Amino acid sequence: MSSPWSDRPFLIVLATVLAAALLLVISIALPFGLSAYLANAIGQLAAFAVLALSLDLIWGYLGILSLGHGLFFGIGGYVIAMHLLKHSYEVIGKVPDFMQFMGWTSLPFYWTGFGFFPYAILVAAAVTLLISGVFGYVSFRSRVGGVYFAIITQALVYVAMLLMFRNDTGFGGNNGMTGFAVIFGWPIAQKGVVIAMAAVSVLVLALTMLGCRWLLESRFGVLMIAARDDEVRLRTLGYDTLLLKLMIWCLSALIAALAGLLYVPQVGIINPRLLAPDLSLEIAVWVAIGGRGHLYGAVIGAVLVNALKFWLSAAAPELWPFILSGLIVLVAFVFPNGLVDLAKFKFHRTLISRQLASETPELR
Amino acid sequence: MSGAALLIDAVTVEFGSFRAIDRLSLAIDFGEVRAVIGPNGAGKTTLLDVISGVTRPRQGRVIFGDKTDIVRSSESEIARAGVRRKFQKPSIFDGLNVRQHIEIGAQGGLRRLLAKDALKHRVDEVLEAVGLAGLATRSASELAHGQKQWLEIGMVLASSPTVLMLDEPVAGLTDEETERTVALVRNLKRDDRAIIVVEHDMEFVERIADRVTVLHEGKTLFEGSMANARTDERVIEVYLGR
């Protein structure tokens, strides 16, 4: 890998992200900046981009496909939702909706301390590390990989969804959690607060990009690519690949949880739908469309696909599944490296020669 | 140093009902280059798999150096103990450049062995030895087949292994490249190192090996010099032909 300053697409994407952050910061202070609606959309896109980066790190650079990253995203999301509800309860005495539904007079004991933000963050990190650590250790130790690993992760997120659909667990059940009133003492729906949350989201995206870049430039990044290309070769050179994979897997889970922490306050609700297998599948689609194995690819993929989804879900919601499937087919058969292929090659020539090569070998 | 670098003691490997290696015993001494030859399916590569920990034997022991049984050790532990192996199919990392490969080989584990300066010195040395000094920044995927073979040899020798195993180092090489590989293997020979070579190219084997072991159906058929192997009736029968 070359020096970070010679990777132009990465720098362009990073500069765009930083420009968006600057625009948002300016809009907090001045009346004529971005609208709250647009800022909120940008903030959500940034959270998705962080989520895409977390998957690209293990899929694009370590060769481990997870179809269950929504689980870690969900952990971050549920924990911040608990914090916001508890905080709102403590500041303005607002009783969480699900307590009323259930006829409870007090929150379950395990909600203790969630009003304190650092404690909530600590719990999010601990739960994420515990689940990803145990699951990763067991899987990598038994050398489960490839498709099998992907299927198990999908099952894992599905189990989590079924669990969260139960109403008696104290996490909101099928209605989820909503009605967040205040964040850090500020009214959460106020324009300045909405824009500030988006700005934080975008800044975290920039930092995550830089952090991932730094990791990939380090000795660990080189070893990740080596493990992706030929794990047995790396192992028989003296490297404990179990440890290497476990560390990066847990780091990726933490980044996904971070994305959940950013996402839920901005969207204002969390429910078990976030743990549905299709969201987890979609993350892989964002990364594949943007170009896996490139950090900027993950960011571009997440932003483009979700921007399209935002727009379509208003304009023609019934079309979305067809367009998404079409994109997947296109990536699988024509652009194995996603949009990166589009940028690198001349579009028509590649398309035609690939079709000739794959469909009619006798013509060559 | 003298004596056995590696002792394979009554090792049996089974894949289902197929016995790939059948109570095989073998001693390889420090300072020697040992060629393991034999027809396809004789168990040559399986033997290297057992020594490097990729395959677990059903029975038997593999004693390395001073009485350590490495049969229960993991691949990475065996490698860190000083047993390194080049695979039959050139196994390299397509996403990395030549220099990064040798660095990975030289560090030989997640825990760093060499400081920055020592690492650079060692990598330069190895690149020179395998003749890839001019291609250090080239991506491994762009190398020619012969260069890939040397790159992998460079990777395994970068950590100065005690036991070095080369599985078909000249397969698919041109005569000139084979010539360079002969010189390379001769240079790698040291009093405190044992080298095991699996190869089908008998001329190559004759030029580098001190002794040959002929395997047939998982058992030792012959052990001795290549010249004697050529005249041995049984070896001619199953492998060399008349």
Interface residues (C-beta under 8 A of the other chain):
Chain A: R219 V222 L223 I225 A226 R228 D229 D230 V232 R233 L234 R235 T236 L237 G238 Y239 D240 T241 L243 L244
Chain B: S52 G53 V54 S74 E75 S76 I78 A79 R80 R84 R85 F87 S91 I92 F93 D94 G95 L96 Q100 E103 I104 G105 Q107 G108 G109 L110 R112 M155 V156 S159
